[in-house]
Amino acid sequence: MTFKDIPYVGNPGSACALACCTMVSTYFFPETTFEKIARISRWKEGYVVWEMPFWNWIMEQGISVTNYDLIDFTAWAENGTRGLKTSVPKKEFTYYKEHTHDLESYTKDIQKMVVNPCFKQYQRNPTWSDLVTEFDRDAICTVVFNSAVLDGKEGFTLHQVVILDITDTEVIFHDSRGGGREMPKRHETHEHFCRAWLETTNAPSLTAYLRE
């Protein structure tokens, strides 16, 4: 495995996913800015950041996207947000509905995404082996996990990071926290990382980006 030299991008406070998308993009296209990815993602401060518009854009640039997630994107494409509702817990769907600016508007992004030959989804929770396999084939990987567990705190906070390296004992990643809590090149043991990612997150996810 090889350490990924990915530029660190800060988080304005409520957009770790957007910061991660920008870091992924600047790895492949150094001229990319946070503001550009924010426009592509149709980001509105204080709302959930959905990655599908970004995925469509980066696939147009020749980068493949492989996603491991429980969301049934095919059902969403065919039935709108009613399709999303069938593949996530009721509480999670309610959160998305209340914290997304016009959730239904992303249906068109998903319809475009699911027919793109550069997009692949494994509709299941990812595994440690999936992460190692994707990283080892030189993909740039992002994961979503419970950052409260990672930080040894009570509660639950969904958070996304970009993987830089996987050593024999540690995972090294860019952790874009915002609010002056920036943590580039953060180190955690395999065990602690997996506890936050795979053991205590109801819907952990993994996305791998690879130049075709």
N, C-alpha and C positions, 0 to 999 in steps of 0.2 A: 504494500500500500504506500501511497505517496501523499505527503502533506499538500493540501490544496491551498495555493496562495491566492486567497480570496480577499479583496479589499473590504474593510469594515465600514459599515454604514450605520449611523446613529438612528434612533427612533424618536420622533417628536413627542412621544408620550402615550399613544394609544394605537400604534400601528406596527407591532413587531412583524406581522406577516408582510407588510409593505416594505419594511426595511430588509427583510430576508429576500423578497423578490428583487429588490434593487441590488443586493449583494450578488445574487445569482447572475443577474443581468450584467453587472459590471465585470464579472469574471470572464464572460464571453465577449462582451462589448464594452470596453473600458470607458467609452464616452458617455455611457448612460448616467442619468441623474435621478435622484429620488423624485424630483418634481415630474419628470417624464413618466416614470412608472406610476406615480400617483394619478396622473391624467389617464393613462392607459387603463388603470384599475378602477377608474371612476370613484376614487376615494372621497368620502365625506367624513371629516373629523368627528370622532365619537361613535361611529358606526362600525359594524363588522366589515373586515376586508375579505372579500371573496377573490380567490386567485384565478378564476376561470378566464376573465378578460386578459390577464397577464399571460396565462398559458397559451391562449390563442395567438397573442402577439409574438411570444418567443418561439412558438412552433413555426410561425411564418418566417422567422429568421433562420430556420434550419436546425433548431434544437428540439430533440424529442422530450416528451414528458411522460414519466411512468409514475402512477399514483396508486398507493395502497391506502384504502379508506372504505368504511362501511357504507358511505353514501351511494345510493343507486342513481348514478348520473343518467343512465338510459331511461329509467322511469321518470326522472325529472324532465328530460328532454321530450318525452312523449306526453306527459300529463301535467307539466308545469309544477308548481310548488306542491301540488297534491302528491306528486311522485316522490318529492323529497320527504314529505310527511310520513310515507310508508316505510322509510329506511332509517329513520332516526327516532330516538325516544321522544315522547310527547313534550317533556320538559325542554329538551334540546331544540325541538322545532319551534316551540313558543319563544325561546330566547332568540333564535335566528329571525323569526318574524318581527319581534319587537325591536331588535337592534340592527336590522339591515334596512338601508334606505332603498325601498322598492325591491323587495326580494324577488318578485315575479319577473323583473326586468332581466335577471340573469338567465332565464330560460333560453333566450336566443343565443347567449354565449355558449351554453351547454349543448344546444343543438348543433352548433358549429363545431364544438370541441370533440364530441363523441364520434364524428365521422372523419376526423382528421387522422390520416395514417401515422402521424407522429405521436398520437396519444394512445396510451395503454393504461387500463385500470385493472388492478386486482381488488375485487370488492370483498375485502376482508381486512382484519387488523394485520399490520405488519409484524414481522418477527425480527429478532436480532440478526438472524441469518440473512434476511432480506437486506438489511442495512449494510452488512459486510459485503454481500454480493454486489449490490449497486455501487458502493464506494470503490470496491476493488476493480470494477470495470471502468473506473475513472469518471463516474457520474458525480455531479454536484448534488448533494442531498440536503433536504430540509426535513425536520421532524417537528411534530406538535405534541406537547406533553404537559404535565402538571408541574408548573414551576414552583408552586408552594411546597411540594414534596422535595423538589430539588434543593430548595433553600432552607429546608428544615422548619417550615412554618405550617400552621394550621390552615385548613381551608383548601380551596381549589382555584387555580388561575391557569387558564389555557394560554400557552405560550409557544412561539416558534423560534427555532434556531437553525443555523447553517453549520454543517459538519465540516471540519477542517482536516481531522486525522483520527484514526483509530489505531492505537498502539496495542501492545500486548496487555496492558493494564488499564488504559485510560481512553476516554473520548475527549477530543479537543474541538471546541466549537465557538463560533461567534454568537454571543448572547446580547442582543440589542434590546436593552430594558427601557431606555428613556428615563427622563426625570433625573438626569445626572448619574444614573447607575449603569453606565456603559461597561460591558465586560467582554472585550475582544479576547480571543484565544483562551477561553475558560477551560479548565481541566477538571474532569470528574471521572471517578472509577467506573468501569463497566457496570458493576452491581448497582451503584447509586443512580447512574444514568437510566438504566433499565427499570429501576423501581419507579422513577418519575415518569418514564415514557410508557412502558408496557404493562406495569403492574397496577398503577393507580390512576390511569386515564381511561375513561369509559370509551373514548373513541380516539385512540392514538392514530397518527397518520405518518406516512413517509412519502415524500415526492423526490424523484430522481430526474435530473436534467442531464442530457448527453448530446454533444454535437454529432449530428448524423454525417 
